[in-house]
Amino acid sequence: MEEKIIEILNEIKSGVDYRNEKGIVDNGVLHSFDIITLVRKLSDEFDVEITAAELLPENFNSVEAIAEMIEDLED
Amino acid sequence: MKNILQMLEKDAKLYPQKIAFEDMDGAITYSELLQRSRQLGSYIASLGIKGKPIVILLKQSVNTVISMMGILYSGNFYCVLDYDSPDDRIQNIISTLEPKLIITDDESKEKSQQSFSLQSIALGEAGEEINDKVLDEIRRAQSDTDPAYVLFTSGSTGVPKGAVLSHLNVLKYSKWLTETFDYNENTVLGNQTPFYFSMSVSDIFGALRCGGQVQIIPKMYFSFPLKLLQYINEKQINTIYWVPTALCIVANWKALDYEELPGLKKVLFAGEVMPVKQLNMWMDKLPDALFANLFGPTETTDICTYYILDRRLANDESVPIGVSCDNCPCLVIKEDGTLAEKPGESGELYARGSFLSAGYYNNPEKTAAAFVQNPLNKSYPETVYKTGDIVSINEYGELIYLSRADFQIKHMGYRIELGEIEAAANSVEKINFCACVYDKESDDIILVYQGRKIDNESLSEQISNKLPHYMMPTKMYKLKEIPFNANGKIDRKWILNNYKNF
């Protein structure tokens, strides 16, 4: 799953070491429109419904955090 | 009062320890704001610059506000530019404005000095000295008709135009704003709009007028609606004045289902058309709050008409733009040059009165085209502003926005307002947001929308319940995101240039 997430992140903005980046939101790696695109792509790819309750910076700061959020949603 | 700064001086006397502005990095009280502004003003005055434009190139922050006020103390006027704007656009504005100085941060100082070959200072360089005598002399020599700032409108026409706004404009406008919406020393504004956009004038000077407070909401929160609402509660924000796009983010994510906003009492919006569906979602969640649609161009300081929501609107209605602001009477001039007065009549909106800009900086041609003699007054010189907006009068005598004069299209022989097509499409359940453009060459009406999947056939069917056949879009595309320009408005030019590739 993490590989797929990294692939999606690279489609939105390439040239970032996503594997080691822990502040995708906090460090301003992705901007507002990017986040919205990311949410849509993740919803489509993993067939999960991300709601306002999941749309929090801490769920998007790292690849692990994104993966964890999706796993929770899949359950 | 003859000078904007007299508002600040009054606040600092009445509420010295009250927080005036706050951003992510910290807060500033009214007495500190007064002091820092006078320090900067004294420093700029010592450089020998007077009555000239000075550019502010800073991130949206308390420091921007200090810079604005400091520049005014020095007897100059400011122009806030978008910190993230490409160098080309900044250069474009600079060549029109010919500023004498740029105020920026340490990070950008060198870059701005080199890129724009202009004297640049970082705000921190100003020092702590205040020269009361010099500041008094500057004030005495000023008039309320002197410019306070220049605001560049988005460059949809290619060359950005810089509207010149005076101290008088802001004093008169902020008086109307605070009286109409009862802003007072307990008002806490949650600022969303950038300081290089005219709507921010209402936040900054709305607060200064009455000793209120501005919470500069970090831009990042607008990607995280729940965080945004938590921030509103945390900072005890009770008044917001946002673009509809920002309100729609909250509504579409249903964030109000997760976090209530018991302290939010006033929701104002302007800058683009507010879709009724999302407005109703907000109004259902905040039944006791005041909602108002404000309307106007940068050239009338910010606003010239307004409508306080006093009834429930149907999803396919437009939110009225209402009535003229007090002291900014508007005229609706029909095509035959006479005044539209009766329900059902429509024409171009003209504004007159004390909110009116003097014109565009270093641009006599554009000034002459938009700031014209009142067509109804043949007796003495009276300048009115031709807004370029087509409006109509509804059965309640309220103004309804139809479209830009240049959005009014002729298709199959009919005069059509694209705004009306957008309102019809927006009422379709699955559409969250839409935009309509017209391709003159192919005579196509193009509808692009965001939302859930819907096939063109059933979309057509639903829209055709609301519109006559000749107003039906000829091409329809679902986009993942409708693009926005630098001011956060729909980028219609981009849609028109790119729809063939959708």
Boltz contact constraints between the chains, C-beta under 6 A:
constraints:
  - contact:
      token1: [A, 32]
      token2: [B, 222]
      max_distance: 6.0
  - contact:
      token1: [A, 32]
      token2: [B, 223]
      max_distance: 6.0
  - contact:
      token1: [A, 35]
      token2: [B, 223]
      max_distance: 6.0
  - contact:
      token1: [A, 40]
      token2: [B, 480]
      max_distance: 6.0
  - contact:
      token1: [A, 52]
      token2: [B, 225]
      max_distance: 6.0
  - contact:
      token1: [A, 52]
      token2: [B, 226]
      max_distance: 6.0
  - contact:
      token1: [A, 52]
      token2: [B, 253]
      max_distance: 6.0
  - contact:
      token1: [A, 52]
      token2: [B, 255]
      max_distance: 6.0
  - contact:
      token1: [A, 52]
      token2: [B, 258]
      max_distance: 6.0
  - contact:
      token1: [A, 53]
      token2: [B, 258]
      max_distance: 6.0
  - contact:
      token1: [A, 55]
      token2: [B, 224]
      max_distance: 6.0
  - contact:
      token1: [A, 56]
      token2: [B, 224]
      max_distance: 6.0
  - contact:
      token1: [A, 57]
      token2: [B, 224]
      max_distance: 6.0
